[in-house]
């Protein structure tokens, strides 16, 4: 469910996965890997995604639920 919300937010904010990847400075493949839940941005990368997608930190779990479950404070 979180993956669908993440993809929806990307498209809502940037128009497409490609546009987000280009604007954020990453590859479309990396974005798709995150959407599929194969990896999750961590640390500053996660903060960058949240900022780019205008997601408040306290709502990150809604969009990145699968990946945040196993994260620990650094």
Protein Blocks (a to p, Z undefined) as FASTA:
>chain_A
ZZmmmmmmmmmmnopaklmmmmnopafklmmmmmnopaccehjlmmmmmmmnopafklmm
mmmmmmmmmpccZZ
